[in-house]
Amino acid sequence: MSTLILIPARMASTRLPGKPLADISGAPMIVHVARRAAEADLGRVVVATDTQSVAQAVRAYGFEAVMTRVDHESGSDRIHEALLALDPRGQVETIVNVQGDLPTIDPAIIAASLRPFEDIGVDIATLGVEIVRDEEKTNPNVVKIVGSPLSATRLRALYFTRATAPWGEGALYHHVGLYAYRRAALERFVALKPSPLERRERLEQLRALEAGMRIDAEIVQSLPLGVDTPQDLERAREILSN
């Protein structure tokens, strides 16, 4: 499959303003994400941003950037605009959306996100990690995948929730917010209106499930650090300095 990795980046973060350009070991955070994405060796890597300073920083380190509108409600809308600008002839078959605040992500798990597409019935692929810390099982900021096991390393997602679920004995899985889309699935998804469960849980992926789209999750061992706060940024600096 022809694959395009897109990294949405916007400066208007409420908890950590300007975070795409936050310095980590001498380079902007967004550049570290682009490096990890390139190391996954899946195909072309492009940062999609609404801010010229982000685009300039990315290009200064030898990566591609494309400008997008400032009024997008989600990263999915941003990457769809970027896709149309970069590939108007429709040659790209698969799009991987790597969040721009994952500077420590293992390139191997980016590559793993495409494995569910071995099944032609899968519309969207994503990642999960087994939760091992008890406090994360009840933390609403840790999104859980409720899924039907297809193999030792794959779930068919039935629901995503901030609650502790499913109930009973067994593993719980932390959803990693990285998505791979078949092109037709991305086009269908961005044409849908926000759904009731999406609004209630504040989880965009529920829109796809409510519309009958299939999402499978590859279970991986590495949980990337999402940088949302100054404390997260310090942790990322410690990790990457070593």
Kinemage of the C-alpha trace (Angstrom):
@kinemage 1
@onewidth
@group {chain A} dominant
@subgroup {mainchain}
@vectorlist {calphas} color= white
{ca met a 1} P 0.000 0.000 0.000
{ca ser a 2} L 1.123 3.553 -0.692
{ca thr a 3} L 1.355 5.165 2.744
{ca leu a 4} L 1.525 8.787 3.853
{ca ile a 5} L 2.340 9.692 7.465
{ca leu a 6} L 0.753 12.973 8.509
{ca ile a 7} L 1.551 14.744 11.782
{ca pro a 8} L -1.014 17.414 12.755
{ca ala a 9} L 0.453 20.264 14.795
{ca arg a 10} L -1.219 23.398 16.127
{ca met a 11} L 0.102 26.052 18.478
{ca ala a 12} L -3.150 26.701 20.349
{ca ser a 13} L -2.794 24.080 23.075
{ca thr a 14} L -4.571 25.247 26.239
{ca arg a 15} L -2.440 23.343 28.762
{ca leu a 16} L 0.928 23.849 27.066
{ca pro a 17} L 0.795 26.783 24.611
{ca gly a 18} L 3.254 26.612 21.745
{ca lys a 19} L 4.176 22.998 22.479
{ca pro a 20} L 5.120 21.960 18.890
{ca leu a 21} L 8.123 24.306 19.163
{ca ala a 22} L 9.048 23.415 22.745
{ca asp a 23} L 12.769 22.659 22.875
{ca ile a 24} L 13.787 19.078 23.641
{ca ser a 25} L 17.502 18.310 23.503
{ca gly a 26} L 18.138 21.174 21.105
{ca ala a 27} L 15.309 20.546 18.626
{ca pro a 28} L 11.583 21.421 18.570
{ca met a 29} L 9.233 18.698 19.801
{ca ile a 30} L 7.536 18.427 16.412
{ca val a 31} L 10.902 17.637 14.810
{ca his a 32} L 11.432 14.747 17.223
{ca val a 33} L 8.025 13.358 16.216
{ca ala a 34} L 8.924 13.693 12.530
{ca arg a 35} L 12.188 11.855 13.149
{ca arg a 36} L 10.410 8.959 14.846
{ca ala a 37} L 7.878 8.813 12.008
{ca ala a 38} L 10.629 8.747 9.378
{ca glu a 39} L 12.391 5.946 11.268
{ca ala a 40} L 9.213 3.845 10.942
{ca asp a 41} L 10.104 3.651 7.219
{ca leu a 42} L 6.525 3.473 5.964
{ca gly a 43} L 6.642 6.281 3.419
{ca arg a 44} L 6.473 10.043 3.062
{ca val a 45} L 6.266 12.079 6.287
{ca val a 46} L 4.627 15.522 6.341
{ca val a 47} L 3.692 17.864 9.197
{ca ala a 48} L 0.269 19.504 8.754
{ca thr a 49} L 0.091 22.804 10.606
{ca asp a 50} L -1.796 26.088 10.757
{ca thr a 51} L 1.228 28.104 11.886
{ca gln a 52} L 4.047 29.406 9.696
{ca ser a 53} L 6.627 29.225 12.481
{ca val a 54} L 5.978 25.492 12.885
{ca ala a 55} L 6.297 24.914 9.145
{ca gln a 56} L 9.540 26.897 9.045
{ca ala a 57} L 11.008 24.943 11.963
{ca val a 58} L 10.112 21.616 10.385
{ca arg a 59} L 11.616 22.587 7.029
{ca ala a 60} L 14.781 23.854 8.708
{ca tyr a 61} L 15.411 20.275 9.856
{ca gly a 62} L 14.809 18.810 6.415
{ca phe a 63} L 11.217 17.642 6.789
{ca glu a 64} L 8.135 18.536 4.763
{ca ala a 65} L 5.320 20.732 6.033
{ca val a 66} L 1.969 21.726 4.556
{ca met a 67} L -0.180 24.639 5.676
{ca thr a 68} L -3.797 23.977 6.679
{ca arg a 69} L -6.707 26.097 7.890
{ca val a 70} L -6.837 27.379 11.460
{ca asp a 71} L -10.495 26.478 12.090
{ca his a 72} L -10.339 22.674 12.072
{ca glu a 73} L -12.149 21.032 14.992
{ca ser a 74} L -9.985 17.905 14.969
{ca gly a 75} L -6.711 16.449 13.796
{ca ser a 76} L -8.635 14.184 11.414
{ca asp a 77} L -10.055 17.200 9.595
{ca arg a 78} L -6.574 18.719 9.401
{ca ile a 79} L -4.958 15.617 7.937
{ca his a 80} L -7.768 15.269 5.402
{ca glu a 81} L -7.139 18.790 4.132
{ca ala a 82} L -3.417 18.010 3.999
{ca leu a 83} L -4.044 14.782 2.101
{ca leu a 84} L -6.064 16.555 -0.580
{ca ala a 85} L -3.329 19.178 -0.990
{ca leu a 86} L -0.488 16.656 -1.126
{ca asp a 87} L -2.178 13.947 -3.176
{ca pro a 88} L -4.986 15.415 -5.291
{ca arg a 89} L -4.808 12.488 -7.746
{ca gly a 90} L -5.694 9.958 -5.058
{ca gln a 91} L -2.611 7.767 -5.277
{ca val a 92} L -2.099 7.397 -1.519
{ca glu a 93} L -4.034 4.394 -0.198
{ca thr a 94} L -3.269 4.564 3.520
{ca ile a 95} L -2.846 7.536 5.862
{ca val a 96} L -1.216 7.278 9.286
{ca asn a 97} L -2.069 10.056 11.735
{ca val a 98} L 0.748 10.411 14.276
{ca gln a 99} L -0.051 12.943 16.982
{ca gly a 100} L 2.395 15.842 17.133
{ca asp a 101} L 2.900 15.552 20.900
{ca leu a 102} L 4.525 12.078 20.962
{ca pro a 103} L 8.258 12.880 20.771
{ca thr a 104} L 9.360 9.628 22.427
{ca ile a 105} L 7.205 7.257 20.364
{ca asp a 106} L 8.878 4.027 19.269
{ca pro a 107} L 8.998 3.902 15.437
{ca ala a 108} L 8.203 0.188 15.628
{ca ile a 109} L 4.729 0.832 17.013
{ca ile a 110} L 4.019 3.350 14.255
{ca ala a 111} L 4.777 0.570 11.781
{ca ala a 112} L 2.654 -1.851 13.818
{ca ser a 113} L -0.410 0.329 13.302
{ca leu a 114} L -0.742 -0.979 9.736
{ca arg a 115} L -0.927 -4.658 10.677
{ca pro a 116} L -4.727 -4.752 11.140
{ca phe a 117} L -5.089 -3.895 7.443
{ca glu a 118} L -4.127 -7.490 6.723
{ca asp a 119} L -7.917 -7.946 7.054
{ca ile a 120} L -9.631 -6.179 4.175
{ca gly a 121} L -12.680 -5.542 6.355
{ca val a 122} L -10.828 -3.103 8.627
{ca asp a 123} L -11.540 0.589 7.957
{ca ile a 124} L -9.389 2.192 10.658
{ca ala a 125} L -6.477 0.736 12.621
{ca thr a 126} L -5.130 1.906 15.950
{ca leu a 127} L -3.001 0.754 18.905
{ca gly a 128} L -3.494 -0.440 22.458
{ca val a 129} L -1.281 -1.274 25.431
{ca glu a 130} L -2.257 -3.460 28.385
{ca ile a 131} L -2.773 -1.377 31.538
{ca val a 132} L -0.496 -2.540 34.354
{ca arg a 133} L -0.915 0.282 36.904
{ca asp a 134} L -4.072 0.021 38.997
{ca glu a 135} L -4.541 3.793 39.219
{ca glu a 136} L -4.764 4.021 35.427
{ca lys a 137} L -7.678 1.590 35.355
{ca thr a 138} L -9.921 4.158 37.032
{ca asn a 139} L -8.367 7.323 35.560
{ca pro a 140} L -10.798 9.000 33.108
{ca asn a 141} L -7.846 10.530 31.256
{ca val a 142} L -6.740 7.019 30.302
{ca val a 143} L -9.017 5.947 27.447
{ca lys a 144} L -9.810 2.230 27.418
{ca ile a 145} L -10.526 -0.034 24.475
{ca val a 146} L -13.379 -2.472 24.908
{ca gly a 147} L -12.803 -5.078 22.240
{ca ser a 148} L -13.298 -8.616 21.090
{ca pro a 149} L -9.980 -10.529 20.881
{ca leu a 150} L -9.041 -11.641 17.395
{ca ser a 151} L -5.592 -12.929 18.372
{ca ala a 152} L -3.043 -12.513 21.141
{ca thr a 153} L -2.099 -9.119 19.715
{ca arg a 154} L -5.285 -7.778 18.170
{ca leu a 155} L -8.723 -6.577 19.224
{ca arg a 156} L -11.762 -5.661 17.209
{ca ala a 157} L -12.877 -2.468 18.921
{ca leu a 158} L -16.461 -2.472 20.130
{ca tyr a 159} L -16.252 0.698 22.217
{ca phe a 160} L -13.840 3.285 23.635
{ca thr a 161} L -14.491 4.769 27.066
{ca arg a 162} L -13.059 6.828 29.892
{ca ala a 163} L -14.763 4.509 32.376
{ca thr a 164} L -13.216 1.353 33.821
{ca ala a 165} L -14.289 -1.271 31.287
{ca pro a 166} L -14.944 -4.029 30.606
{ca trp a 167} L -16.072 -5.249 34.016
{ca gly a 168} L -14.772 -8.514 35.519
{ca glu a 169} L -11.523 -10.437 35.450
{ca gly a 170} L -9.109 -9.894 32.597
{ca ala a 171} L -6.839 -7.366 30.982
{ca leu a 172} L -7.748 -3.716 30.370
{ca tyr a 173} L -6.246 -1.888 27.424
{ca his a 174} L -5.069 1.712 27.204
{ca his a 175} L -5.879 3.245 23.828
{ca val a 176} L -2.951 4.913 22.073
{ca gly a 177} L -4.311 7.784 19.982
{ca leu a 178} L -2.541 6.952 16.739
{ca tyr a 179} L -4.703 6.041 13.739
{ca ala a 180} L -4.198 4.528 10.325
{ca tyr a 181} L -6.975 5.042 7.795
{ca arg a 182} L -7.799 3.525 4.477
{ca arg a 183} L -8.294 6.547 2.250
{ca ala a 184} L -11.998 5.889 1.699
{ca ala a 185} L -12.498 5.487 5.453
{ca leu a 186} L -10.891 8.852 6.222
{ca glu a 187} L -13.023 10.548 3.569
{ca arg a 188} L -16.153 8.955 4.988
{ca phe a 189} L -15.207 9.781 8.561
{ca val a 190} L -14.623 13.511 8.050
{ca ala a 191} L -17.946 13.776 6.193
{ca leu a 192} L -19.834 12.496 9.265
{ca lys a 193} L -21.277 14.791 11.900
{ca pro a 194} L -20.166 14.392 15.543
{ca ser a 195} L -22.143 11.550 17.095
{ca pro a 196} L -24.016 11.368 20.430
{ca leu a 197} L -21.546 9.032 22.139
{ca glu a 198} L -18.609 10.984 20.755
{ca arg a 199} L -19.987 14.126 22.388
{ca arg a 200} L -20.746 12.344 25.649
{ca glu a 201} L -17.356 10.639 26.072
{ca arg a 202} L -15.425 13.345 24.195
{ca leu a 203} L -13.825 10.638 22.046
{ca glu a 204} L -13.785 11.255 18.308
{ca gln a 205} L -13.292 7.600 17.363
{ca leu a 206} L -16.782 6.734 18.613
{ca arg a 207} L -18.164 8.607 15.609
{ca ala a 208} L -16.725 5.910 13.361
{ca leu a 209} L -18.100 3.052 15.458
{ca glu a 210} L -21.558 4.618 15.632
{ca ala a 211} L -21.516 4.873 11.849
{ca gly a 212} L -20.783 1.155 11.537
{ca met a 213} L -17.124 1.494 10.604
{ca arg a 214} L -14.695 -1.179 11.786
{ca ile a 215} L -11.721 -0.286 13.981
{ca asp a 216} L -9.131 -2.912 14.936
{ca ala a 217} L -6.404 -2.301 17.510
{ca glu a 218} L -2.940 -3.832 17.431
{ca ile a 219} L -1.686 -4.526 20.960
{ca val a 220} L 1.883 -3.309 21.471
{ca gln a 221} L 4.253 -3.237 24.423
{ca ser a 222} L 5.405 0.400 24.338
{ca leu a 223} L 3.230 3.258 25.626
{ca pro a 224} L 4.399 6.593 24.177
{ca leu a 225} L 4.522 9.668 26.384
{ca gly a 226} L 1.966 12.246 25.336
{ca val a 227} L 3.184 15.756 26.149
{ca asp a 228} L 0.261 17.815 27.469
{ca thr a 229} L 1.702 19.603 30.507
{ca pro a 230} L 4.980 21.216 31.588
{ca gln a 231} L 5.623 18.102 33.688
{ca asp a 232} L 5.232 15.875 30.634
{ca leu a 233} L 7.648 18.101 28.747
{ca glu a 234} L 10.280 17.682 31.456
{ca arg a 235} L 9.849 13.907 31.331
{ca ala a 236} L 10.306 13.948 27.558
{ca arg a 237} L 13.464 15.994 27.948
{ca glu a 238} L 14.832 13.477 30.439
{ca ile a 239} L 14.022 10.523 28.196
{ca leu a 240} L 15.492 12.005 25.039
{ca ser a 241} L 18.572 13.384 26.748
{ca asn a 242} L 19.466 9.796 27.645
